[in-house]
Amino acid sequence: MASDPINRLIERLGRLPGIGEKTATRLAFHILRAPEVHARELAQAILEVRDKVRLCSTCCHLTESDPCAICRDARRDDHLICVVAQPTDLLAIERGGQYRGRYHVLHGVLSPLDGVGPEDLRITELLRRLTEPTGTEVILATSPNVEGEATAMYLVRLLKPLGVRVTRIASGVPIGGELEYVDGVTLARAIDGRREL
């Protein structure tokens, strides 16, 4: 099927996460109908991101310059390190506009069924950053699913002996959510994590 250029493009686009065959077909024909300059700009942007983006040597976030802009920002609190699984998690926290500390990106979570162990994550780099943890707090911001929780618990066991304060992001009922539609585990966490008003 992937012998002609259109079908090859559809097949390649279909490899992207969240893109099914119908969406891949729509995108392929959009690219085909768009001005040639748009297709060339898209191709160039893909090549540039592959050639220029690398890991920040400090926090392991994706960046074109090393260290990344967040690590270079002198206004950030050096004593707060928020550990996230993926760069997309970091971007989500940044969109909130409230957090002013540093980050560390693991590039995954522990998942034995998928063959992902501690050696596959950027844990060594995190431990290296904590050689002088005076007053440092590490905020574990992995997702509240099985893999995220397992990763957080593993990190707690590694970090506590270093003398750092280890905290976990809160989880519970989302703003605007209806209690009747929230699962039992989430409700239980929301009640356990309640705070005084």
N, C-alpha and C positions, 0 to 999 in steps of 0.2 A: 504493500500500500504506500510506503514512504519513498517510492522511486521518483516521483516528480516533485518539483520545488514546493508547490502548494501543500501537498500531503506531508512532505518532510517538515515544513514549517508547522503545520497543524500538530504533527506528532511531537515535535520539540516543545511547542507551547503547552501541550497536554502533559508534559512532564513536570510543569510547575505546580507547586502545592495549591490546591483549591481550584485548579483549572481542569474542568472536564472536557470531553470531546466537543460539545456544543460551543462552550466558551472559547476553546482553542480555535475552532473553525471561525467564529465571529471575529476574534482578534486577528487571525491570519488574513481574512478578507478586508478587515479595516486597514491593516498595514499595506495590503496590496492596492487599495483605493486611495490611500493617503498620498500627499505629495512625496516625491522621492526623497526630498530633504528630510522629512520626518522619519522615514525608514532608516536613512543613514545616521541621523542623530540618535535614534534608538540603538542601532547597532554599535555606534561609537560609545554611547553611555554604558552599554553592557561591557564592552572591552575595557573601558577606563576603570570601571568598578573592579573588574578582575585584576587589572594591572596595578592600580594605585592604592587600593584599600588593604590595610593590614591590621594586625592587632596592636593596640597600645601596649607598650612594654610595662606600663604600670598597672592598669586596670583590666586589660584584655578586651576593651571595647573596640569596635571596628572604627578605624580612623584613616585619614589620608596623611596626617602629620603625627609624629610621635615625639612627645606624649600627646594624647588627645586634648581637645579644647577643655573638657571638664577637669582633667588632671592639671592643666596649666592655669586654671582659674584660681587666683589667689584668694578670692572671696569665699571659697568653699571651706567647710569645716573638715580639717584633716583628721579629727578624732572620731568621725562617723564614717563607716564603710558599709554601704548597702550591697549585699551579695545577691545577684540575680542570676537566673539560669541562662537567659539569652539577651542579646542586644535589644531586641524588641521590648523586653521587660523594662530595661533601662529607659528606653524612649517613652514608655507608658508612664513611668514615675516622673520623668522630666516634664511631660505634658501637664501633670498636676500642678507644677510650679511651686510646691511647698518645700520639697526636700532640698537642702543646701549642703549636703555632705559629699563624700566621694563614693565611688562604686567599685565593684569587682564583678566581672562577668565570667561565669563558669563555662559557658558554651555547652550546656546540657545539664541533665540531672541523672542521678543513679537509676539505672534500669537494667537489672540483670537479665530479664527476658529478652531485651534488645541488645545484650552484650555490652552495655555501657557500665563500666566500673569506675572507681575513684581515679585511676590512672588516665582515664579518658577526659577528665575534667581539668579545669585550670585551678586546682586546689593547691598545688605546690607554689604557684605564683602568689596566691592569697597568703599562705603561711609565711612566705618570704617577706611580704609587706608588714607582717606583724612581729618583726624581730624586736622592736621597741614599742610595745603596746600601751605605754603610759596613757591612761585615761581614754583608751580607745573603746568604742562600742561598735560591734559588728551586728548589723541588722540583717537577718536572714529573710529574704523576700522571694523565696521560691513559691510556686503555686501550691495551694492547699489540696493537692491530689496525692495519690500514693507515692509516686516518684519524688515529688517535691518535698513531701514530709520525710521520706527516707533520707533524702539529701540533707535536709535541715538537721535531722537527728545525727547523722554521720558527722556533719560539720561541728555540731555542739560538742561531741566527744573529742574532736581534735582541738577546738578553740579554747574550751574552758581551762585546760591546764596551762594555757599561755597567759592567763591573767587578764584576758579581755572580757568586757561585759558583752554577753551574747543575748540578743533579743530576737523575737519573731514578729513579723507583721501580723496585725489583727486580721481576723476573718469573721464574717458574719453576714447579716442581712444587708443586701445592697440598698442604697438610697433609692427611693421610688419603688422598691419591691413590695409585693404583697406577701404577708406572712403565710397565708394559706398555700402559696406556691413554692415556698422555700423548703428544701429537704431537711430531714431530721438532724443530720450531722451538722449542717450549717447553723440551724437554730440552737443546737446544743452548744456550739462554739460561741455563738453570739451571747448566750446567757452566761457561759463561763467567763467570757471576756468583758462582761459588763463593767461600767465605770460609774462612779458617783457623779451626780449632776449638782 
